[in-house]
Amino acid sequence: MNSNWSRKEIYKVLEVTRGKKSTASLVFNAILLTTISLNTFAIILHSVKSLRHDFVSFFSDFEYFSVIFFTIEYIVRLWVCVENEKYRHPLWGRIRYMFSAGALIDLLAIMPFYLSNFTSDTGLIRILRLFRIFRLFKFSRYVHALKVIESVFKEKREELILSFVFFIFTLLISSATMYYIENQAQPNIFSSIPATIWWGVTTITSVGYGDAYPITPLGKLLGGIVAVAGVAMFALPTGIFVSGFNEHIKSSKQDKKDFKFCPHCGEPLS
């Protein structure tokens, strides 16, 4: 009984909820946000060669501290997650939680450190260190805008997936056509369909690096059509997102009018 009560209290401290928060929750979240922020600066400053060599001990000690802190946090979150209705089962609930977006971000924030101890490959270690950037995504629990984007994406995922499929379809068709048009005129640049896909990406996105472009009249005509079509193509998911944001904002405003909290404990009132 006491163990369950303790677990529930710890869950309330860790969980980011609306309404009144306890002092312990505010203190913990302040410490966590500070640690994440310091890690962000550490990752940036560690890339400066002079600072990396002059403060090698500091960076190393701070990395050990951060990994220990985030590891304990991950284990505790895994222990208390069963207090959430979605993860109620003591075994399968925890396994399900481990594959949630928040838990995966927490895991990716610490995993590179442990994996780097099992290899001496310098290149692999550098790649693993790059994955420390996932610590920045731990902010997503606290940034309301990211939660709104996630909600809108979930609500409009079918339309967004359809627009993405349309983009891939157009990219492949235009790149394959351009390859057959330009291959003889520019065999080194348009050497294959996969190589021509790079031209397709830069043209559809209107980036136009200039390293690959058509020189034949038919190729220029196709390139112009694809460039114009690319503008309309990116307007499609933009419109879907705008529509989703408008619906979400209207829904949130209505929920705030209907949603009330207890002034004493901060728990939602039914």
C-alpha positions in Angstrom: 0.0 0.0 0.0 2.8 2.4 1.0 4.8 1.4 -2.1 1.9 2.1 -4.4 1.3 5.5 -2.7 4.9 6.4 -3.1 4.9 5.4 -6.7 1.8 7.5 -7.4 3.4 10.6 -5.7 6.6 10.2 -7.7 4.5 9.8 -10.9 2.8 13.2 -10.1 6.2 14.8 -9.6 7.6 13.5 -12.9 4.5 14.0 -15.0 3.8 17.3 -16.8 0.2 18.0 -16.2 -2.1 21.0 -16.4 -3.3 22.7 -13.2 -1.6 23.4 -9.9 1.7 21.6 -9.4 3.4 20.6 -6.2 6.6 22.2 -5.0 8.5 18.9 -5.6 7.2 18.8 -9.1 8.3 22.4 -9.8 11.7 21.8 -8.3 12.4 18.6 -10.2 11.2 20.0 -13.5 13.3 23.1 -13.0 16.4 20.9 -12.3 15.6 18.7 -15.4 15.2 21.7 -17.7 18.4 23.3 -16.4 20.3 20.0 -17.0 18.9 19.7 -20.5 19.8 23.4 -21.3 23.4 22.9 -19.9 23.7 19.8 -22.1 22.7 21.8 -25.1 25.4 24.4 -24.4 27.9 21.6 -23.7 27.3 19.9 -27.0 27.7 23.2 -28.9 30.8 24.3 -27.0 32.4 20.8 -27.2 32.6 21.3 -31.0 35.0 24.2 -30.5 38.5 22.7 -30.7 40.2 25.1 -28.3 37.5 24.7 -25.6 37.4 20.9 -26.1 41.1 20.7 -25.3 41.2 23.3 -22.5 38.2 21.9 -20.6 38.5 18.2 -21.4 38.1 17.2 -17.8 35.0 19.4 -17.3 33.2 18.1 -20.4 34.0 14.5 -19.4 32.8 15.0 -15.8 29.6 16.8 -16.9 28.9 14.0 -19.4 29.1 11.4 -16.6 26.9 13.4 -14.4 24.3 13.9 -17.2 24.2 10.3 -18.1 23.8 9.2 -14.5 21.0 11.8 -14.0 19.1 10.9 -17.2 19.6 7.1 -16.6 18.0 7.4 -13.1 15.2 9.5 -14.6 14.5 6.9 -17.3 14.5 4.0 -14.8 12.1 5.9 -12.4 9.8 6.8 -15.3 9.7 3.2 -16.4 8.8 2.2 -12.8 6.0 4.7 -12.3 4.5 4.6 -15.8 1.9 2.0 -14.6 0.2 4.8 -12.8 -1.0 5.9 -16.2 -4.1 4.2 -17.5 -2.5 3.6 -20.8 0.3 1.5 -19.2 -1.6 -0.1 -16.3 -0.3 -3.7 -16.8 2.9 -4.2 -14.8 4.7 -6.0 -17.7 3.1 -5.2 -21.0 2.3 -1.7 -19.9 6.0 -1.0 -19.3 7.0 -2.6 -22.6 4.4 -0.4 -24.3 5.7 2.7 -22.5 9.3 1.9 -23.6 8.2 2.3 -27.3 6.3 5.6 -26.7 7.8 8.7 -28.2 8.9 10.2 -24.8 10.5 7.0 -23.6 12.4 6.5 -26.9 13.8 10.1 -26.7 14.9 9.4 -23.1 16.6 6.2 -24.2 18.3 7.8 -27.2 19.6 10.5 -24.9 21.7 8.1 -22.8 22.2 5.1 -25.2 25.2 6.6 -27.2 27.3 6.9 -24.0 26.9 3.2 -23.1 27.3 2.0 -26.7 30.5 4.0 -27.1 32.1 2.0 -24.3 31.8 -1.2 -26.3 33.7 0.0 -29.4 37.1 1.6 -30.2 36.0 2.7 -33.7 36.6 6.5 -33.7 34.2 7.1 -36.5 31.4 5.1 -34.8 32.1 7.0 -31.5 31.7 10.3 -33.3 28.4 9.2 -34.8 27.2 8.0 -31.4 28.2 11.4 -29.8 26.1 13.1 -32.5 23.0 11.2 -31.1 23.5 13.2 -27.9 21.5 15.9 -29.6 18.4 13.8 -28.7 18.7 15.3 -25.2 17.3 18.5 -26.7 14.1 16.7 -27.6 13.5 16.1 -23.9 12.2 19.6 -24.0 9.2 18.4 -25.9 7.5 17.4 -22.7 7.5 21.1 -21.7 7.0 23.0 -24.9 3.3 23.4 -25.6 3.9 24.2 -29.3 5.5 20.8 -29.9 2.5 19.1 -28.3 0.2 21.1 -30.6 2.2 20.1 -33.7 2.1 16.4 -32.6 -1.7 16.6 -32.0 -2.3 18.2 -35.4 0.0 15.7 -37.1 -2.0 12.8 -35.5 -5.3 14.4 -36.5 -4.2 15.0 -40.1 -1.9 12.1 -40.6 -3.9 10.5 -43.4 -4.0 13.7 -45.5 -0.3 14.3 -44.8 0.7 10.8 -45.8 -1.4 11.1 -49.0 0.4 14.4 -49.9 3.8 12.8 -49.1 3.0 9.8 -51.4 2.0 12.2 -54.1 5.3 14.0 -53.6 7.3 10.8 -53.9 5.3 9.7 -57.0 5.9 13.0 -58.7 9.6 13.0 -57.8 10.1 9.5 -59.3 8.2 10.1 -62.5 9.9 13.5 -63.2 13.4 12.1 -62.4 12.9 9.1 -64.5 11.6 11.2 -67.4 14.5 13.7 -67.1 17.0 10.9 -67.1 15.9 9.6 -70.4 15.8 13.1 -71.9 19.2 14.4 -70.6 21.3 11.2 -70.3 22.8 11.4 -73.8 23.5 15.2 -73.5 24.9 15.0 -70.0 25.9 11.4 -69.2 28.1 12.4 -66.2 25.5 14.4 -64.4 22.3 12.5 -65.4 24.1 9.1 -65.2 21.2 7.2 -63.7 17.7 7.6 -62.3 19.0 7.6 -58.7 21.5 10.3 -59.6 18.7 12.3 -61.3 16.6 12.1 -58.2 18.9 14.7 -56.7 18.0 17.1 -59.5 14.3 16.3 -58.8 14.6 17.1 -55.1 16.4 20.5 -55.7 13.9 21.4 -58.4 10.7 20.5 -56.6 11.8 22.2 -53.4 12.9 25.3 -55.4 16.4 25.1 -53.9 18.2 24.9 -57.2 21.9 24.4 -56.2 22.9 24.6 -59.9 25.1 21.4 -59.9 22.5 19.6 -62.1 20.3 21.3 -64.6 18.9 20.4 -68.1 20.4 21.8 -71.3 18.1 20.3 -73.9 15.0 22.2 -74.9 12.7 19.3 -73.9 14.6 19.0 -70.6 14.2 22.7 -69.8 10.5 22.5 -70.5 10.1 19.5 -68.1 12.3 21.3 -65.6 10.0 24.4 -65.7 6.9 22.3 -65.3 8.3 20.4 -62.3 9.5 23.6 -60.6 6.0 25.2 -60.9 4.4 21.9 -59.8 6.7 21.9 -56.8 5.3 25.2 -55.5 1.7 23.8 -55.6 2.9 20.5 -54.1 4.3 22.1 -51.0 1.2 24.3 -50.6 -0.9 21.2 -50.2 0.6 19.9 -46.8 0.9 23.6 -45.7 -2.8 24.0 -46.2 -3.5 20.8 -44.3 -1.4 21.9 -41.4 -3.1 25.4 -41.3 -6.5 23.7 -41.3 -5.4 21.4 -38.5 -4.0 24.3 -36.4 -7.2 26.3 -36.8 -9.3 23.3 -35.7 -7.0 22.5 -32.7 -7.0 26.1 -31.5 -10.8 26.4 -31.6 -11.1 23.1 -29.8 -8.5 24.1 -27.1 -10.4 27.4 -26.5 -13.6 25.5 -26.0 -11.9 23.0 -23.7 -10.5 25.7 -21.5 -14.0 27.1 -21.0 -15.4 23.7 -20.0 -12.3 22.3 -18.2 -11.9 23.2 -14.5 -9.4 22.2 -11.8 -9.6 21.9 -8.0 -8.1 25.0 -6.5 -6.6 23.0 -3.7 -5.1 19.8 -5.2 -4.9 20.9 -8.9 -6.7 17.7 -10.0 -9.2 18.0 -12.9 -12.9 18.2 -11.8 -15.3 15.9 -13.6 
